[in-house]
Protein backbone atom coordinates (compact mmCIF):
# COMPACT_ATOMS: atom_id res chain seq x y z
CA UNK A 1 0.00 0.00 0.00
CA UNK A 2 1.44 3.35 -1.04
CA UNK A 3 1.73 6.51 1.00
CA UNK A 4 -1.26 8.10 -0.66
CA UNK A 5 -3.48 5.09 0.06
CA UNK A 6 -2.31 5.08 3.69
CA UNK A 7 -3.04 8.80 3.97
CA UNK A 8 -6.48 8.25 2.46
CA UNK A 9 -7.17 5.47 4.99
CA UNK A 10 -6.05 7.64 7.91
CA UNK A 11 -8.23 10.46 6.63
CA UNK A 12 -11.19 8.07 6.40
CA UNK A 13 -10.62 6.92 9.99
CA UNK A 14 -10.46 10.55 11.11
CA UNK A 15 -13.67 11.31 9.23
CA UNK A 16 -15.36 8.31 10.84
CA UNK A 17 -14.26 9.53 14.27
CA UNK A 18 -15.55 13.03 13.59
CA UNK A 19 -18.84 11.63 12.31
CA UNK A 20 -19.21 9.75 15.62
CA UNK A 21 -18.42 12.94 17.52
CA UNK A 22 -21.02 14.75 15.38
CA UNK A 23 -23.55 12.04 16.22
CA UNK A 24 -22.65 12.52 19.87
CA UNK A 25 -23.28 16.25 19.48
CA UNK A 26 -26.72 15.49 18.02
CA UNK A 27 -27.43 13.12 20.92
CA UNK A 28 -26.35 15.81 23.38
CA UNK A 29 -28.61 18.33 21.63
CA UNK A 30 -31.54 15.92 21.91
CA UNK A 31 -30.98 15.31 25.63
CA UNK A 32 -30.37 19.02 26.24
CA UNK A 33 -33.60 19.85 24.41
CA UNK A 34 -35.60 17.38 26.52
CA UNK A 35 -34.05 18.80 29.68
CA UNK A 36 -34.71 22.35 28.44
CA UNK A 37 -38.37 21.61 27.78
CA UNK A 38 -38.79 19.76 31.08
CA UNK A 39 -37.24 22.61 33.08
CA UNK A 40 -39.45 25.11 31.27
CA UNK A 41 -42.56 23.16 32.25
CA UNK A 42 -41.23 22.89 35.80
CA UNK A 43 -41.02 26.68 35.94
CA UNK A 44 -37.19 26.76 35.99
CA UNK A 45 -36.17 27.38 32.37
CA UNK A 46 -32.52 27.15 31.38
CA UNK A 47 -31.34 30.62 30.44
CA UNK A 48 -29.77 30.70 26.98
CA UNK A 49 -31.12 27.28 26.04
CA UNK A 50 -32.09 28.26 22.49
CA UNK A 51 -28.85 30.15 21.90
CA UNK A 52 -26.66 27.23 22.96
CA UNK A 53 -28.60 24.69 20.89
CA UNK A 54 -28.33 26.97 17.86
CA UNK A 55 -24.58 27.36 18.24
CA UNK A 56 -23.93 23.67 18.99
CA UNK A 57 -25.74 22.69 15.79
CA UNK A 58 -22.82 24.05 13.72
CA UNK A 59 -20.51 21.36 15.13
CA UNK A 60 -22.95 18.55 14.31
CA UNK A 61 -23.05 19.66 10.68
CA UNK A 62 -19.37 20.42 10.22
CA UNK A 63 -18.19 17.11 11.69
CA UNK A 64 -20.18 15.21 9.07
CA UNK A 65 -19.37 17.18 5.90
CA UNK A 66 -16.20 15.31 4.94
CA UNK A 67 -17.70 11.95 5.92
CA UNK A 68 -20.66 12.54 3.62
CA UNK A 69 -18.37 13.63 0.78
CA UNK A 70 -16.23 10.49 1.13
CA UNK A 71 -19.29 8.26 0.88
CA UNK A 72 -20.79 10.36 -1.94
CA UNK A 73 -23.88 10.87 0.23
CA UNK A 74 -24.68 14.38 -0.80
CA UNK A 75 -26.81 16.07 -3.36
CA UNK A 76 -25.55 15.17 -6.77
CA UNK A 77 -26.72 14.76 -10.28
CA UNK A 78 -27.08 10.99 -10.00
CA UNK A 79 -29.39 10.87 -12.97
CA UNK A 80 -26.62 12.27 -15.15
CA UNK A 81 -23.56 10.73 -13.43
CA UNK A 82 -24.97 7.20 -13.36
CA UNK A 83 -25.44 7.23 -17.12
CA UNK A 84 -21.94 8.40 -17.97
CA UNK A 85 -19.19 6.06 -19.05
CA UNK A 86 -16.44 5.69 -16.39
CA UNK A 87 -13.99 7.87 -18.34
CA UNK A 88 -16.53 10.64 -18.79
CA UNK A 89 -17.55 10.35 -15.13
CA UNK A 90 -13.92 10.86 -14.08
CA UNK A 91 -13.63 13.89 -16.33
CA UNK A 92 -16.81 15.40 -14.89
CA UNK A 93 -15.54 14.69 -11.36
CA UNK A 94 -12.27 16.46 -12.10
CA UNK A 95 -14.12 19.44 -13.51
CA UNK A 96 -16.45 19.62 -10.48
CA UNK A 97 -13.94 18.82 -7.73
CA UNK A 98 -11.45 21.50 -8.83
CA UNK A 99 -13.68 24.53 -8.13
CA UNK A 100 -14.99 22.71 -5.07
CA UNK A 101 -11.47 22.68 -3.65
CA UNK A 102 -11.07 26.38 -4.41
CA UNK A 103 -14.38 27.19 -2.72
CA UNK A 104 -13.51 25.07 0.34
CA UNK A 105 -10.16 26.83 0.70
CA UNK A 106 -11.93 30.19 0.55
CA UNK A 107 -14.55 29.09 3.10
CA UNK A 108 -11.88 27.73 5.42
CA UNK A 109 -9.90 30.95 5.28
CA UNK A 110 -12.89 33.26 5.69
CA UNK A 111 -14.30 31.06 8.49
CA UNK A 112 -10.99 31.24 10.32
CA UNK A 113 -10.81 35.02 9.87
CA UNK A 114 -14.40 35.41 11.17
CA UNK A 115 -13.64 33.12 14.12
CA UNK A 116 -10.58 35.17 15.08
CA UNK A 117 -12.61 38.36 14.68
CA UNK A 118 -15.39 36.97 16.90
CA UNK A 119 -12.84 35.98 19.54
CA UNK A 120 -11.00 39.30 19.50
CA UNK A 121 -14.13 41.44 19.57
CA UNK A 122 -16.04 39.27 22.02
CA UNK A 123 -18.87 38.74 19.56
CA UNK A 124 -22.03 37.57 21.30
CA UNK A 125 -25.34 36.07 20.32
CA UNK A 126 -27.88 38.08 22.24
CA UNK A 127 -30.95 36.39 23.61
CA UNK A 128 -31.97 35.40 27.11
CA UNK A 129 -28.26 35.54 27.91
CA UNK A 130 -25.28 36.77 25.92
CA UNK A 131 -23.35 33.80 24.50
CA UNK A 132 -19.90 34.11 22.92
CA UNK A 133 -19.91 32.85 19.32
CA UNK A 134 -16.23 32.17 18.56
CA UNK A 135 -16.32 28.57 19.84
CA UNK A 136 -19.20 27.77 17.52
CA UNK A 137 -17.67 29.56 14.56
CA UNK A 138 -14.49 27.49 14.98
CA UNK A 139 -16.39 24.43 13.74
CA UNK A 140 -16.63 25.93 10.25
CA UNK A 141 -12.92 26.19 9.37
CA UNK A 142 -12.21 22.83 11.03
CA UNK A 143 -14.99 20.96 9.20
CA UNK A 144 -14.50 22.65 5.84
CA UNK A 145 -10.70 22.23 5.91
CA UNK A 146 -11.10 18.48 6.41
CA UNK A 147 -13.64 18.42 3.58
CA UNK A 148 -11.12 20.31 1.44
CA UNK A 149 -8.53 17.62 2.08
CA UNK A 150 -11.14 14.98 1.16
CA UNK A 151 -11.86 16.80 -2.13
CA UNK A 152 -8.14 16.88 -2.95
CA UNK A 153 -7.89 13.14 -2.23
CA UNK A 154 -10.87 12.45 -4.48
CA UNK A 155 -9.43 14.63 -7.25
CA UNK A 156 -6.13 12.76 -7.08
CA UNK A 157 -8.01 9.46 -7.11
CA UNK A 158 -10.00 10.57 -10.14
CA UNK A 159 -6.86 11.64 -11.99
CA UNK A 160 -5.15 8.35 -11.09
CA UNK A 161 -8.27 6.45 -12.18
CA UNK A 162 -8.83 4.93 -8.75
CA UNK A 163 -12.50 5.96 -8.61
N, C-alpha and C positions, 0 to 999 in steps of 0.2 A: 504494500500500500504506500503510495507516494505521500509527500508532504501535504500537497493540496487536499488529498482525500482525507488525511488525518485531521487537517484544519477544519474541513467541512464537517467531519464527524464530531469534533469538539464543539463547533458552533451549534450543531444540531442538539447536542446534549445540553449546552447552555440555554438554547431556546426552549427545550423541554422543561428545564428547571424554572425558567422565567414564566412559562405558561402555567406551571403548578403554583408558583407564587401569585400569579394573576388570579388563578382560581381561588387561592386562599384569600386574596383581597376581596373577591366577590362574596365568598362565604362570610368574611368579616362584615362586609356591608350588609348582608342579609341579617345576620345576628344583631348588628348595631341598629338596623332599622326596626326589628322586632322590639328590641329594648327601648328604642326611642318612642315607638308608638305606645308601648306598655306604660312607660313613665309619664307620657302625656295623659293617658287615661287615668293614671293614679294621681294626677294633679301635681307631678314633679317633673316637668319636661326638661330634657337635656338642652341646655343653652348651646346654640351653634350646631345643633344636630344636622340640619339641612346643609349648612355650609361645609361641614366636614365630609358628609356623604358625597357632595358634589365634587369636592377636591380629591377625594380618594378614588373616585371613578376613573380619573385620568390614568392612574397606575394600572388598574385592571385592563384598560384598553391597550396601553403602551407595552405591557409585558406580553401581549399576545400577537402583536403585529408581525413580528418576524416569524413566529411559529406558523401563523396562518399563511404567510408568503411561502415558506418552505414546503408546506403541504398543498400549495396551490388552492387553498380554501378561501378564496376571496372572489369578489365580483370580477368576472372575466367574460370574454366573448366566446364562451364554450361552443356556441353554435357555429362560429366561424373557425375557431382553432381546431375543433375535433374533425373538421372536414379537410384540413390541410394535410398535404404530404409532410412527412417528418422533416425534410430539408426546408420546405417553406415555413413550417412551424418554427424551426430554429431561427430562420431569418427574421420572422415577425417578432420572436422573443428578443432577439438582439436589438431590433429597432425599438421595441417598447421598454426594455430594461435600461437602455442607455439614458434616456431622459429621466427615467425613474430614479436612477442613481443620482443624477444631477439635482433633482428635486429633493431627494432625501438629504443630500449634503446641505442644501440650502435650509431645509427645515431644521436640521440638527444645529446648524450654526445659529440661525435666528432664535431657536428655542433656548439655546445656551445663553445667548445675549440677553434675551428677555428674562431668563431665570436669574442671571447675575443682576440685572436691573431691579428685579423684584426684591432680591435679597438686600441690595445696597440701599434701596429707597424705603424698605419696610412695607412694601405693597400689601394691602389687606383687602380681604373680601368682607364687605360690611353686611351685617345681618343682625341677628340677635346678639352676636358677639363678633368682634373683629378677629379674623383668622388670617394669619400670614399665608401668602400664596406661593412663596418660592419653593417650598418642599414639594408641592403638587406640580408646579411647572417643571421641576427637574426630571419628572418622568418622561417628558416629551423628548428632550435630546438623548436621553438614555435609550428609550425604546426605538426611536427613529434611527439612531446611529447603528444599532444592532440590525435593524431592517436594511439599512444601507449596505452593511457588510454582506447580508444574505443576498441582496440583489447583485452585488459584485460577484459572489460565488456562483450564482445562477447564470450570470452573463458569461463567466469563464467556462462553466459547464456547457453552455449552449455553443460557445465558440469551439470548444474541444469535442463537441458532439457526444457529450455524456448524458444529455437529456433530450 
